[in-house]
Amino acid sequence: MSYYRYHVFFCTNQREDGSACCQNFNARETRNYAKDRIKTLGLAGKGGVRINIAGCMDRCSQGPIIAVYPEGIWYTYVDNDDIDEIIEEHLVNGRIVERLVI
Amino acid sequence: MSYYRYHVFFCTNQREDGSACCQNFNARETRNYAKDRIKTLGLAGKGGVRINIAGCMDRCSQGPIIAVYPEGIWYTYVDNDDIDEIIEEHLVNGRIVERLVI
């Protein structure tokens, strides 16, 4: 059993040279939104969900991206509605949100 | 098949209040060492190994820590010799280094 049922990594990397990076899409703010939602839903902690900051995961051109482990499912997102859908479908109900998979 | 065969996350979080955190053990420098080793070994990239920076993974008292996905194996380490052993045993040969598992 994994320490976290779902360990979610948001790339929040900011490049300084203007090239593609997830923080250009305010990834850190979106991560904070997701973290707050998980806490509100009572899903945070060991055996539950961890919403983590990560550095560059080297899929910059497909960003903004998140990785969900241990499944190894990668998503992109446009806004908090997409995050809500990933939380509700995947992290609560265990169903992959195919339309957002990269 | 996971995008990376092994996606390794080093907590490099620095707390400012003096409490336990992985960066107190120079985690960022150790992560850079591991990343360089993986590159030198020709293991970096899609289908291979990614050595990633991560924020706090909330196992601070057991730090410094790394998480290896998709397995969900967590390690601590003392020095670069431990990192070399994790790379050689786990990331090259697929054998868990039990003595460093947390």
N, CA and C atoms of all chains as a GROMACS GRO file, in nm:
protein
  612
    1MET      N    1   0.086  -0.121   0.000
    1MET     CA    2   0.000   0.000   0.000
    1MET      C    3   0.089   0.125   0.000
    2SER      N    4   0.064   0.211  -0.090
    2SER     CA    5   0.140   0.336  -0.100
    2SER      C    6   0.111   0.425   0.021
    3TYR      N    7   0.211   0.500   0.062
    3TYR     CA    8   0.195   0.589   0.179
    3TYR      C    9   0.079   0.685   0.158
    4TYR      N   10   0.072   0.742   0.039
    4TYR     CA   11  -0.046   0.819  -0.001
    4TYR      C   12  -0.123   0.739  -0.106
    5ARG      N   13  -0.253   0.735  -0.093
    5ARG     CA   14  -0.334   0.667  -0.195
    5ARG      C   15  -0.314   0.734  -0.330
    6TYR      N   16  -0.313   0.866  -0.328
    6TYR     CA   17  -0.282   0.943  -0.449
    6TYR      C   18  -0.182   1.052  -0.412
    7HIS      N   19  -0.069   1.048  -0.479
    7HIS     CA   20   0.033   1.150  -0.459
    7HIS      C   21   0.042   1.230  -0.589
    8VAL      N   22  -0.005   1.353  -0.579
    8VAL     CA   23  -0.024   1.438  -0.698
    8VAL      C   24   0.083   1.545  -0.701
    9PHE      N   25   0.154   1.553  -0.812
    9PHE     CA   26   0.262   1.650  -0.827
    9PHE      C   27   0.226   1.753  -0.932
   10PHE      N   28   0.221   1.877  -0.890
   10PHE     CA   29   0.202   1.990  -0.980
   10PHE      C   30   0.339   2.046  -1.016
   11CYS      N   31   0.371   2.046  -1.143
   11CYS     CA   32   0.489   2.123  -1.182
   11CYS      C   33   0.458   2.270  -1.161
   12THR      N   34   0.545   2.337  -1.086
   12THR     CA   35   0.529   2.481  -1.062
   12THR      C   36   0.656   2.554  -1.106
   13ASN      N   37   0.726   2.494  -1.199
   13ASN     CA   38   0.853   2.553  -1.240
   13ASN      C   39   0.833   2.681  -1.321
   14GLN      N   40   0.915   2.780  -1.288
   14GLN     CA   41   0.916   2.906  -1.362
   14GLN      C   42   1.048   2.920  -1.437
   15ARG      N   43   1.040   2.927  -1.566
   15ARG     CA   44   1.161   2.956  -1.644
   15ARG      C   45   1.175   3.107  -1.660
   16GLU      N   46   1.298   3.151  -1.661
   16GLU     CA   47   1.323   3.295  -1.666
   16GLU      C   48   1.348   3.344  -1.809
   17ASP      N   49   1.361   3.250  -1.903
   17ASP     CA   50   1.397   3.290  -2.040
   17ASP      C   51   1.276   3.305  -2.131
   18GLY      N   52   1.156   3.294  -2.072
   18GLY     CA   53   1.036   3.313  -2.153
   18GLY      C   54   0.987   3.188  -2.224
   19SER      N   55   1.061   3.078  -2.215
   19SER     CA   56   1.018   2.955  -2.282
   19SER      C   57   0.905   2.888  -2.202
   20ALA      N   58   0.844   2.788  -2.266
   20ALA     CA   59   0.728   2.721  -2.207
   20ALA      C   60   0.760   2.668  -2.068
   21CYS      N   61   0.671   2.694  -1.973
   21CYS     CA   62   0.685   2.637  -1.839
   21CYS      C   63   0.549   2.644  -1.770
   22CYS      N   64   0.531   2.557  -1.674
   22CYS     CA   65   0.399   2.546  -1.612
   22CYS      C   66   0.360   2.668  -1.530
   23GLN      N   67   0.457   2.734  -1.468
   23GLN     CA   68   0.422   2.850  -1.386
   23GLN      C   69   0.372   2.967  -1.470
   24ASN      N   70   0.398   2.964  -1.601
   24ASN     CA   71   0.336   3.065  -1.689
   24ASN      C   72   0.184   3.057  -1.684
   25PHE      N   73   0.132   2.944  -1.636
   25PHE     CA   74  -0.012   2.924  -1.625
   25PHE      C   75  -0.058   2.933  -1.478
   26ASN      N   76   0.023   2.997  -1.397
   26ASN     CA   77  -0.012   3.014  -1.254
   26ASN      C   78  -0.031   2.879  -1.185
   27ALA      N   79   0.059   2.788  -1.214
   27ALA     CA   80   0.048   2.652  -1.160
   27ALA      C   81   0.049   2.650  -1.007
   28ARG      N   82   0.127   2.737  -0.948
   28ARG     CA   83   0.138   2.735  -0.802
   28ARG      C   84   0.003   2.772  -0.737
   29GLU      N   85  -0.063   2.869  -0.795
   29GLU     CA   86  -0.194   2.907  -0.742
   29GLU      C   87  -0.294   2.793  -0.759
   30THR      N   88  -0.286   2.725  -0.873
   30THR     CA   89  -0.378   2.613  -0.897
   30THR      C   90  -0.349   2.500  -0.800
   31ARG      N   91  -0.221   2.476  -0.774
   31ARG     CA   92  -0.185   2.374  -0.676
   31ARG      C   93  -0.241   2.411  -0.539
   32ASN      N   94  -0.231   2.535  -0.501
   32ASN     CA   95  -0.285   2.576  -0.371
   32ASN      C   96  -0.436   2.556  -0.366
   33TYR      N   97  -0.501   2.584  -0.476
   33TYR     CA   98  -0.646   2.561  -0.484
   33TYR      C   99  -0.677   2.413  -0.462
   34ALA      N  100  -0.604   2.327  -0.532
   34ALA     CA  101  -0.626   2.182  -0.521
   34ALA      C  102  -0.599   2.134  -0.378
   35LYS      N  103  -0.491   2.184  -0.320
   35LYS     CA  104  -0.456   2.143  -0.184
   35LYS      C  105  -0.567   2.182  -0.086
   36ASP      N  106  -0.618   2.303  -0.101
   36ASP     CA  107  -0.727   2.347  -0.014
   36ASP      C  108  -0.852   2.262  -0.032
   37ARG      N  109  -0.883   2.228  -0.156
   37ARG     CA  110  -1.002   2.146  -0.184
   37ARG      C  111  -0.990   2.009  -0.118
   38ILE      N  112  -0.872   1.949  -0.130
   38ILE     CA  113  -0.850   1.816  -0.071
   38ILE      C  114  -0.863   1.822   0.080
   39LYS      N  115  -0.812   1.929   0.139
   39LYS     CA  116  -0.824   1.946   0.284
   39LYS      C  117  -0.970   1.963   0.324
   40THR      N  118  -1.041   2.044   0.249
   40THR     CA  119  -1.184   2.068   0.277
   40THR      C  120  -1.264   1.938   0.267
   41LEU      N  121  -1.227   1.855   0.172
   41LEU     CA  122  -1.297   1.728   0.151
   41LEU      C  123  -1.256   1.622   0.254
   42GLY      N  124  -1.158   1.654   0.337
   42GLY     CA  125  -1.114   1.558   0.439
   42GLY      C  126  -1.032   1.444   0.384
   43LEU      N  127  -0.967   1.467   0.270
   43LEU     CA  128  -0.892   1.360   0.204
   43LEU      C  129  -0.742   1.368   0.227
   44ALA      N  130  -0.696   1.474   0.293
   44ALA     CA  131  -0.552   1.494   0.307
   44ALA      C  132  -0.490   1.396   0.406
   45GLY      N  133  -0.363   1.366   0.385
   45GLY     CA  134  -0.287   1.290   0.483
   45GLY      C  135  -0.256   1.148   0.440
   46LYS      N  136  -0.185   1.078   0.529
   46LYS     CA  137  -0.142   0.941   0.505
   46LYS      C  138  -0.261   0.852   0.471
   47GLY      N  139  -0.244   0.773   0.366
   47GLY     CA  140  -0.353   0.688   0.321
   47GLY      C  141  -0.454   0.760   0.234
   48GLY      N  142  -0.436   0.893   0.224
   48GLY     CA  143  -0.527   0.974   0.145
   48GLY      C  144  -0.457   1.039   0.029
   49VAL      N  145  -0.472   1.169   0.018
   49VAL     CA  146  -0.421   1.243  -0.097
   49VAL      C  147  -0.318   1.345  -0.051
   50ARG      N  148  -0.210   1.357  -0.125
   50ARG     CA  149  -0.112   1.463  -0.103
   50ARG      C  150  -0.099   1.542  -0.233
   51ILE      N  151  -0.116   1.672  -0.221
   51ILE     CA  152  -0.103   1.761  -0.337
   51ILE      C  153   0.030   1.833  -0.325
   52ASN      N  154   0.123   1.798  -0.408
   52ASN     CA  155   0.263   1.838  -0.391
   52ASN      C  156   0.310   1.937  -0.498
   53ILE      N  157   0.396   2.025  -0.455
   53ILE     CA  158   0.474   2.107  -0.549
   53ILE      C  159   0.586   2.021  -0.607
   54ALA      N  160   0.613   2.040  -0.735
   54ALA     CA  161   0.728   1.974  -0.797
   54ALA      C  162   0.800   2.074  -0.887
   55GLY      N  163   0.927   2.049  -0.907
   55GLY     CA  164   1.002   2.124  -1.007
   55GLY      C  165   0.968   2.073  -1.146
   56CYS      N  166   1.046   2.114  -1.242
   56CYS     CA  167   1.021   2.076  -1.382
   56CYS      C  168   1.019   1.925  -1.398
   57MET      N  169   0.913   1.875  -1.462
   57MET     CA  170   0.902   1.731  -1.488
   57MET      C  171   0.928   1.700  -1.635
   58ASP      N  172   0.976   1.801  -1.706
   58ASP     CA  173   1.028   1.786  -1.842
   58ASP      C  174   0.922   1.744  -1.946
   59ARG      N  175   0.803   1.796  -1.927
   59ARG     CA  176   0.700   1.781  -2.031
   59ARG      C  177   0.641   1.920  -2.058
   60CYS      N  178   0.731   2.014  -2.065
   60CYS     CA  179   0.698   2.157  -2.065
   60CYS      C  180   0.602   2.195  -2.178
   61SER      N  181   0.621   2.139  -2.295
   61SER     CA  182   0.540   2.180  -2.410
   61SER      C  183   0.395   2.136  -2.396
   62GLN      N  184   0.369   2.044  -2.304
   62GLN     CA  185   0.233   1.996  -2.280
   62GLN      C  186   0.170   2.060  -2.157
   63GLY      N  187   0.240   2.156  -2.098
   63GLY     CA  188   0.197   2.214  -1.972
   63GLY      C  189   0.078   2.307  -1.984
   64PRO      N  190   0.018   2.339  -1.871
   64PRO     CA  191   0.059   2.298  -1.737
   64PRO      C  192   0.022   2.153  -1.710
   65ILE      N  193   0.104   2.084  -1.635
   65ILE     CA  194   0.087   1.942  -1.614
   65ILE      C  195   0.087   1.905  -1.466
   66ILE      N  196   0.022   1.791  -1.440
   66ILE     CA  197   0.033   1.726  -1.310
   66ILE      C  198   0.053   1.577  -1.335
   67ALA      N  199   0.116   1.512  -1.238
   67ALA     CA  200   0.133   1.367  -1.243
   67ALA      C  201   0.067   1.308  -1.120
   68VAL      N  202  -0.009   1.201  -1.139
   68VAL     CA  203  -0.078   1.134  -1.029
   68VAL      C  204  -0.016   0.995  -1.011
   69TYR      N  205   0.047   0.976  -0.896
   69TYR     CA  206   0.109   0.847  -0.864
   69TYR      C  207   0.034   0.780  -0.750
   70PRO      N  208   0.042   0.648  -0.734
   70PRO     CA  209   0.129   0.555  -0.808
   70PRO      C  210   0.079   0.516  -0.948
   71GLU      N  211  -0.035   0.563  -0.991
   71GLU     CA  212  -0.085   0.524  -1.123
   71GLU      C  213   0.007   0.567  -1.238
   72GLY      N  214   0.070   0.686  -1.221
   72GLY     CA  215   0.147   0.740  -1.332
   72GLY      C  216   0.061   0.798  -1.442
   73ILE      N  217  -0.052   0.857  -1.402
   73ILE     CA  218  -0.140   0.926  -1.497
   73ILE      C  219  -0.103   1.073  -1.500
   74TRP      N  220  -0.089   1.127  -1.619
   74TRP     CA  221  -0.051   1.268  -1.635
   74TRP      C  222  -0.168   1.345  -1.694
   75TYR      N  223  -0.191   1.462  -1.635
   75TYR     CA  224  -0.298   1.548  -1.683
   75TYR      C  225  -0.246   1.687  -1.719
   76THR      N  226  -0.319   1.751  -1.808
   76THR     CA  227  -0.310   1.895  -1.821
   76THR      C  228  -0.440   1.954  -1.771
   77TYR      N  229  -0.444   2.085  -1.757
   77TYR     CA  230  -0.564   2.152  -1.708
   77TYR      C  231  -0.564   2.294  -1.758
   78VAL      N  232  -0.684   2.349  -1.765
   78VAL     CA  233  -0.698   2.488  -1.808
   78VAL      C  234  -0.735   2.578  -1.691
   79ASP      N  235  -0.822   2.530  -1.607
   79ASP     CA  236  -0.871   2.615  -1.499
   79ASP      C  237  -0.913   2.528  -1.379
   80ASN      N  238  -0.966   2.594  -1.278
   80ASN     CA  239  -1.003   2.523  -1.156
   80ASN      C  240  -1.118   2.425  -1.178
   81ASP      N  241  -1.199   2.449  -1.280
   81ASP     CA  242  -1.304   2.352  -1.312
   81ASP      C  243  -1.242   2.217  -1.351
   82ASP      N  244  -1.134   2.222  -1.427
   82ASP     CA  245  -1.065   2.098  -1.462
   82ASP      C  246  -1.009   2.029  -1.337
   83ILE      N  247  -0.955   2.109  -1.248
   83ILE     CA  248  -0.902   2.054  -1.123
   83ILE      C  249  -1.014   1.990  -1.041
   84ASP      N  250  -1.127   2.058  -1.034
   84ASP     CA  251  -1.242   2.001  -0.961
   84ASP      C  252  -1.283   1.866  -1.022
   85GLU      N  253  -1.279   1.858  -1.154
   85GLU     CA  254  -1.318   1.733  -1.220
   85GLU      C  255  -1.217   1.621  -1.190
   86ILE      N  256  -1.089   1.655  -1.191
   86ILE     CA  257  -0.986   1.555  -1.158
   86ILE      C  258  -1.002   1.509  -1.014
   87ILE      N  259  -1.029   1.603  -0.925
   87ILE     CA  260  -1.047   1.565  -0.784
   87ILE      C  261  -1.170   1.475  -0.769
   88GLU      N  262  -1.281   1.520  -0.822
   88GLU     CA  263  -1.406   1.446  -0.804
   88GLU      C  264  -1.402   1.310  -0.872
   89GLU      N  265  -1.356   1.307  -0.996
   89GLU     CA  266  -1.356   1.182  -1.070
   89GLU      C  267  -1.243   1.089  -1.029
   90HIS      N  268  -1.122   1.139  -1.033
   90HIS     CA  269  -1.006   1.052  -1.013
   90HIS      C  270  -0.976   1.031  -0.864
   91LEU      N  271  -0.961   1.140  -0.791
   91LEU     CA  272  -0.912   1.129  -0.653
   91LEU      C  273  -1.020   1.085  -0.555
   92VAL      N  274  -1.144   1.110  -0.589
   92VAL     CA  275  -1.253   1.063  -0.503
   92VAL      C  276  -1.308   0.930  -0.553
   93ASN      N  277  -1.333   0.922  -0.685
   93ASN     CA  278  -1.403   0.804  -0.738
   93ASN      C  279  -1.317   0.707  -0.818
   94GLY      N  280  -1.188   0.741  -0.835
   94GLY     CA  281  -1.098   0.646  -0.898
   94GLY      C  282  -1.117   0.628  -1.048
   95ARG      N  283  -1.180   0.728  -1.112
   95ARG     CA  284  -1.202   0.720  -1.257
   95ARG      C  285  -1.114   0.821  -1.328
   96ILE      N  286  -1.034   0.772  -1.422
   96ILE     CA  287  -0.944   0.860  -1.497
   96ILE      C  288  -1.026   0.957  -1.583
   97VAL      N  289  -0.984   1.083  -1.584
   97VAL     CA  290  -1.050   1.185  -1.667
   97VAL      C  291  -0.980   1.187  -1.802
   98GLU      N  292  -1.029   1.106  -1.892
   98GLU     CA  293  -0.959   1.081  -2.018
   98GLU      C  294  -0.936   1.209  -2.099
   99ARG      N  295  -1.031   1.299  -2.096
   99ARG     CA  296  -1.019   1.418  -2.182
   99ARG      C  297  -0.902   1.508  -2.142
  100LEU      N  298  -0.851   1.492  -2.021
  100LEU     CA  299  -0.741   1.576  -1.974
  100LEU      C  300  -0.608   1.501  -1.968
  101VAL      N  301  -0.610   1.374  -2.001
  101VAL     CA  302  -0.485   1.296  -1.998
  101VAL      C  303  -0.393   1.341  -2.112
  102ILE      N  304  -0.265   1.351  -2.080
  102ILE     CA  305  -0.166   1.380  -2.186
  102ILE      C  306  -0.083   1.256  -2.211
  103MET      N  307   0.236   0.152  -1.928
  103MET     CA  308   0.376   0.189  -1.903
  103MET      C  309   0.384   0.335  -1.859
  104SER      N  310   0.449   0.355  -1.748
  104SER     CA  311   0.466   0.490  -1.693
  104SER      C  312   0.558   0.571  -1.785
  105TYR      N  313   0.534   0.700  -1.793
  105TYR     CA  314   0.614   0.787  -1.879
  105TYR      C  315   0.762   0.777  -1.842
  106TYR      N  316   0.789   0.778  -1.713
  106TYR     CA  317   0.925   0.749  -1.664
  106TYR      C  318   0.923   0.612  -1.596
  107ARG      N  319   1.022   0.531  -1.622
  107ARG     CA  320   1.029   0.402  -1.555
  107ARG      C  321   1.043   0.423  -1.405
  108TYR      N  322   1.125   0.519  -1.368
  108TYR     CA  323   1.137   0.558  -1.228
  108TYR      C  324   1.132   0.710  -1.220
  109HIS      N  325   1.035   0.758  -1.145
  109HIS     CA  326   1.023   0.902  -1.124
  109HIS      C  327   1.053   0.927  -0.976
  110VAL      N  328   1.168   0.989  -0.953
  110VAL     CA  329   1.222   1.002  -0.818
  110VAL      C  330   1.206   1.147  -0.772
  111PHE      N  331   1.145   1.164  -0.656
  111PHE     CA  332   1.121   1.297  -0.602
  111PHE      C  333   1.203   1.319  -0.476
  112PHE      N  334   1.289   1.417  -0.481
  112PHE     CA  335   1.364   1.461  -0.363
  112PHE      C  336   1.290   1.576  -0.299
  113CYS      N  337   1.252   1.560  -0.174
  113CYS     CA  338   1.206   1.676  -0.100
  113CYS      C  339   1.324   1.770  -0.081
  114THR      N  340   1.307   1.894  -0.124
  114THR     CA  341   1.412   1.996  -0.105
  114THR      C  342   1.356   2.115  -0.028
  115ASN      N  343   1.254   2.088   0.050
  115ASN     CA  344   1.188   2.198   0.120
  115ASN      C  345   1.274   2.254   0.233
  116GLN      N  346   1.277   2.386   0.240
  116GLN     CA  347   1.347   2.456   0.348
  116GLN      C  348   1.245   2.526   0.436
  117ARG      N  349   1.241   2.490   0.560
  117ARG     CA  350   1.158   2.563   0.656
  117ARG      C  351   1.240   2.676   0.716
  118GLU      N  352   1.172   2.784   0.743
  118GLU     CA  353   1.242   2.903   0.793
  118GLU      C  354   1.240   2.912   0.946
  119ASP      N  355   1.162   2.825   1.009
  119ASP     CA  356   1.144   2.836   1.155
  119ASP      C  357   1.237   2.744   1.233
  120GLY      N  358   1.329   2.677   1.161
  120GLY     CA  359   1.425   2.592   1.230
  120GLY      C  360   1.377   2.451   1.256
  121SER      N  361   1.252   2.421   1.224
  121SER     CA  362   1.200   2.285   1.246
  121SER      C  363   1.254   2.189   1.139
  122ALA      N  364   1.231   2.060   1.162
  122ALA     CA  365   1.285   1.956   1.074
  122ALA      C  366   1.242   1.978   0.929
  123CYS      N  367   1.337   1.968   0.839
  123CYS     CA  368   1.305   1.976   0.696
  123CYS      C  369   1.422   1.918   0.618
  124CYS      N  370   1.392   1.872   0.499
  124CYS     CA  371   1.494   1.799   0.422
  124CYS      C  372   1.609   1.887   0.376
  125GLN      N  373   1.581   2.014   0.348
  125GLN     CA  374   1.690   2.099   0.300
  125GLN      C  375   1.793   2.127   0.410
  126ASN      N  376   1.759   2.103   0.536
  126ASN     CA  377   1.859   2.110   0.643
  126ASN      C  378   1.972   2.011   0.619
  127PHE      N  379   1.946   1.911   0.535
  127PHE     CA  380   2.047   1.810   0.502
  127PHE      C  381   2.104   1.831   0.361
  128ASN      N  382   2.092   1.952   0.312
  128ASN     CA  383   2.144   1.984   0.179
  128ASN      C  384   2.082   1.896   0.070
  129ALA      N  385   1.950   1.877   0.080
  129ALA     CA  386   1.880   1.788  -0.013
  129ALA      C  387   1.894   1.833  -0.158
  130ARG      N  388   1.895   1.963  -0.179
  130ARG     CA  389   1.902   2.011  -0.318
  130ARG      C  390   2.034   1.972  -0.383
  131GLU      N  391   2.141   1.982  -0.307
  131GLU     CA  392   2.271   1.944  -0.362
  131GLU      C  393   2.275   1.793  -0.389
  132THR      N  394   2.215   1.716  -0.300
  132THR     CA  395   2.213   1.571  -0.320
  132THR      C  396   2.128   1.535  -0.442
  133ARG      N  397   2.018   1.606  -0.458
  133ARG     CA  398   1.936   1.584  -0.579
  133ARG      C  399   2.017   1.616  -0.705
  134ASN      N  400   2.092   1.724  -0.702
  134ASN     CA  401   2.172   1.758  -0.820
  134ASN      C  402   2.277   1.650  -0.848
  135TYR      N  403   2.334   1.597  -0.741
  135TYR     CA  404   2.430   1.487  -0.757
  135TYR      C  405   2.362   1.367  -0.824
  136ALA      N  406   2.244   1.330  -0.775
  136ALA     CA  407   2.173   1.215  -0.832
  136ALA      C  408   2.138   1.240  -0.978
  137LYS      N  409   2.093   1.362  -1.006
  137LYS     CA  410   2.053   1.394  -1.144
  137LYS      C  411   2.173   1.381  -1.239
  138ASP      N  412   2.286   1.432  -1.195
  138ASP     CA  413   2.408   1.422  -1.276
  138ASP      C  414   2.449   1.277  -1.297
  139ARG      N  415   2.438   1.196  -1.192
  139ARG     CA  416   2.475   1.055  -1.203
  139ARG      C  417   2.387   0.982  -1.305
  140ILE      N  418   2.257   1.009  -1.298
  140ILE     CA  419   2.163   0.944  -1.390
  140ILE      C  420   2.193   0.985  -1.534
  141LYS      N  421   2.227   1.112  -1.551
  141LYS     CA  422   2.262   1.160  -1.686
  141LYS      C  423   2.390   1.091  -1.735
  142THR      N  424   2.488   1.085  -1.647
  142THR     CA  425   2.615   1.020  -1.683
  142THR      C  426   2.595   0.873  -1.721
  143LEU      N  427   2.502   0.808  -1.650
  143LEU     CA  428   2.476   0.666  -1.676
  143LEU      C  429   2.389   0.645  -1.800
  144GLY      N  430   2.342   0.755  -1.859
  144GLY     CA  431   2.260   0.743  -1.979
  144GLY      C  432   2.118   0.696  -1.952
  145LEU      N  433   2.071   0.720  -1.829
  145LEU     CA  434   1.939   0.670  -1.791
  145LEU      C  435   1.830   0.777  -1.792
  146ALA      N  436   1.868   0.901  -1.821
  146ALA     CA  437   1.771   1.010  -1.812
  146ALA      C  438   1.672   1.008  -1.928
  147GLY      N  439   1.553   1.058  -1.902
  147GLY     CA  440   1.457   1.080  -2.010
  147GLY      C  441   1.340   0.985  -2.010
  148LYS      N  442   1.251   1.007  -2.107
  148LYS     CA  443   1.129   0.927  -2.120
  148LYS      C  444   1.162   0.778  -2.125
  149GLY      N  445   1.089   0.700  -2.047
  149GLY     CA  446   1.114   0.557  -2.040
  149GLY      C  447   1.228   0.520  -1.947
  150GLY      N  448   1.297   0.624  -1.897
  150GLY     CA  449   1.410   0.602  -1.808
  150GLY      C  450   1.383   0.659  -1.670
  151VAL      N  451   1.476   0.740  -1.625
  151VAL     CA  452   1.470   0.791  -1.488
  151VAL      C  453   1.460   0.943  -1.490
  152ARG      N  454   1.376   0.998  -1.405
  152ARG     CA  455   1.370   1.141  -1.384
  152ARG      C  456   1.395   1.170  -1.236
  153ILE      N  457   1.492   1.255  -1.211
  153ILE     CA  458   1.525   1.294  -1.073
  153ILE      C  459   1.468   1.433  -1.050
  154ASN      N  460   1.366   1.441  -0.970
  154ASN     CA  461   1.286   1.562  -0.961
  154ASN      C  462   1.300   1.632  -0.826
  155ILE      N  463   1.293   1.762  -0.830
  155ILE     CA  464   1.274   1.842  -0.708
  155ILE      C  465   1.128   1.833  -0.666
  156ALA      N  466   1.105   1.825  -0.537
  156ALA     CA  467   0.968   1.833  -0.486
  156ALA      C  468   0.966   1.922  -0.363
  157GLY      N  469   0.850   1.979  -0.337
  157GLY     CA  470   0.827   2.051  -0.213
  157GLY      C  471   0.807   1.952  -0.099
  158CYS      N  472   0.763   2.001   0.013
  158CYS     CA  473   0.744   1.918   0.132
  158CYS      C  474   0.649   1.802   0.103
  159MET      N  475   0.692   1.682   0.137
  159MET     CA  476   0.607   1.563   0.119
  159MET      C  477   0.552   1.514   0.253
  160ASP      N  478   0.572   1.597   0.356
  160ASP     CA  479   0.508   1.579   0.486
  160ASP      C  480   0.550   1.451   0.559
  161ARG      N  481   0.678   1.419   0.545
  161ARG     CA  482   0.736   1.314   0.629
  161ARG      C  483   0.865   1.369   0.690
  162CYS      N  484   0.855   1.491   0.734
  162CYS     CA  485   0.970   1.573   0.773
  162CYS      C  486   1.056   1.507   0.880
  163SER      N  487   0.993   1.443   0.977
  163SER     CA  488   1.069   1.389   1.089
  163SER      C  489   1.155   1.270   1.046
  164GLN      N  490   1.127   1.215   0.928
  164GLN     CA  491   1.205   1.102   0.877
  164GLN      C  492   1.307   1.145   0.773
  165GLY      N  493   1.319   1.275   0.751
  165GLY     CA  494   1.403   1.326   0.645
  165GLY      C  495   1.551   1.318   0.673
  166PRO      N  496   1.629   1.334   0.566
  166PRO     CA  497   1.588   1.370   0.431
  166PRO      C  498   1.527   1.250   0.358
  167ILE      N  499   1.427   1.275   0.276
  167ILE     CA  500   1.354   1.167   0.212
  167ILE      C  501   1.347   1.184   0.061
  168ILE      N  502   1.330   1.069  -0.004
  168ILE     CA  503   1.294   1.067  -0.146
  168ILE      C  504   1.183   0.964  -0.164
  169ALA      N  505   1.104   0.986  -0.267
  169ALA     CA  506   0.998   0.891  -0.304
  169ALA      C  507   1.026   0.843  -0.446
  170VAL      N  508   1.015   0.713  -0.467
  170VAL     CA  509   1.038   0.654  -0.598
  170VAL      C  510   0.905   0.599  -0.650
  171TYR      N  511   0.856   0.658  -0.757
  171TYR     CA  512   0.732   0.612  -0.820
  171TYR      C  513   0.761   0.552  -0.956
  172PRO      N  514   0.673   0.466  -1.008
  172PRO     CA  515   0.540   0.432  -0.956
  172PRO      C  516   0.538   0.332  -0.841
  173GLU      N  517   0.652   0.279  -0.797
  173GLU     CA  518   0.649   0.181  -0.689
  173GLU      C  519   0.594   0.237  -0.558
  174GLY      N  520   0.624   0.365  -0.532
  174GLY     CA  521   0.584   0.421  -0.404
  174GLY      C  522   0.676   0.376  -0.290
  175ILE      N  523   0.803   0.360  -0.324
  175ILE     CA  524   0.904   0.326  -0.223
  175ILE      C  525   0.968   0.456  -0.173
  176TRP      N  526   0.978   0.467  -0.042
  176TRP     CA  527   1.036   0.588   0.020
  176TRP      C  528   1.168   0.552   0.086
  177TYR      N  529   1.265   0.641   0.062
  177TYR     CA  530   1.397   0.620   0.121
  177TYR      C  531   1.440   0.743   0.202
  178THR      N  532   1.526   0.718   0.297
  178THR     CA  533   1.608   0.824   0.353
  178THR      C  534   1.752   0.800   0.308
  179TYR      N  535   1.839   0.895   0.334
  179TYR     CA  536   1.979   0.882   0.294
  179TYR      C  537   2.064   0.970   0.385
  180VAL      N  538   2.189   0.933   0.394
  180VAL     CA  539   2.282   1.011   0.475
  180VAL      C  540   2.379   1.089   0.386
  181ASP      N  541   2.425   1.022   0.282
  181ASP     CA  542   2.529   1.085   0.199
  181ASP      C  543   2.520   1.032   0.056
  182ASN      N  544   2.613   1.076  -0.027
  182ASN     CA  545   2.609   1.037  -0.168
  182ASN      C  546   2.635   0.888  -0.188
  183ASP      N  547   2.701   0.824  -0.092
  183ASP     CA  548   2.718   0.678  -0.102
  183ASP      C  549   2.582   0.608  -0.098
  184ASP      N  550   2.493   0.658  -0.013
  184ASP     CA  551   2.358   0.601  -0.009
  184ASP      C  552   2.286   0.624  -0.143
  185ILE      N  553   2.304   0.742  -0.198
  185ILE     CA  554   2.241   0.772  -0.327
  185ILE      C  555   2.296   0.681  -0.436
  186ASP      N  556   2.428   0.660  -0.434
  186ASP     CA  557   2.489   0.569  -0.531
  186ASP      C  558   2.428   0.429  -0.519
  187GLU      N  559   2.405   0.386  -0.396
  187GLU     CA  560   2.350   0.252  -0.375
  187GLU      C  561   2.205   0.244  -0.425
  188ILE      N  562   2.127   0.348  -0.399
  188ILE     CA  563   1.989   0.350  -0.449
  188ILE      C  564   1.987   0.349  -0.602
  189ILE      N  565   2.077   0.426  -0.662
  189ILE     CA  566   2.083   0.430  -0.809
  189ILE      C  567   2.121   0.293  -0.863
  190GLU      N  568   2.230   0.238  -0.811
  190GLU     CA  569   2.282   0.112  -0.864
  190GLU      C  570   2.186  -0.004  -0.839
  191GLU      N  571   2.135  -0.012  -0.718
  191GLU     CA  572   2.050  -0.126  -0.684
  191GLU      C  573   1.908  -0.109  -0.738
  192HIS      N  574   1.846   0.001  -0.705
  192HIS     CA  575   1.705   0.017  -0.738
  192HIS      C  576   1.684   0.065  -0.883
  193LEU      N  577   1.749   0.175  -0.919
  193LEU     CA  578   1.717   0.238  -1.047
  193LEU      C  579   1.783   0.168  -1.165
  194VAL      N  580   1.893   0.099  -1.139
  194VAL     CA  581   1.957   0.021  -1.246
  194VAL      C  582   1.911  -0.124  -1.243
  195ASN      N  583   1.909  -0.184  -1.123
  195ASN     CA  584   1.884  -0.328  -1.115
  195ASN      C  585   1.748  -0.369  -1.058
  196GLY      N  586   1.669  -0.269  -1.018
  196GLY     CA  587   1.533  -0.298  -0.976
  196GLY      C  588   1.520  -0.368  -0.841
  197ARG      N  589   1.624  -0.355  -0.759
  197ARG     CA  590   1.621  -0.416  -0.626
  197ARG      C  591   1.607  -0.309  -0.519
  198ILE      N  592   1.507  -0.323  -0.435
  198ILE     CA  593   1.485  -0.225  -0.329
  198ILE      C  594   1.597  -0.232  -0.227
  199VAL      N  595   1.644  -0.115  -0.183
  199VAL     CA  596   1.751  -0.107  -0.081
  199VAL      C  597   1.683  -0.101   0.056
  200GLU      N  598   1.660  -0.218   0.112
  200GLU     CA  599   1.576  -0.228   0.232
  200GLU      C  600   1.629  -0.147   0.349
  201ARG      N  601   1.760  -0.141   0.362
  201ARG     CA  602   1.816  -0.072   0.480
  201ARG      C  603   1.787   0.078   0.481
  202LEU      N  604   1.753   0.134   0.365
  202LEU     CA  605   1.724   0.278   0.357
  202LEU      C  606   1.576   0.310   0.345
  203VAL      N  607   1.494   0.207   0.338
  203VAL     CA  608   1.349   0.229   0.326
  203VAL      C  609   1.294   0.287   0.456
  204ILE      N  610   1.204   0.383   0.443
  204ILE     CA  611   1.136   0.435   0.563
  204ILE      C  612   0.990   0.391   0.559
   0.00000   0.00000   0.00000
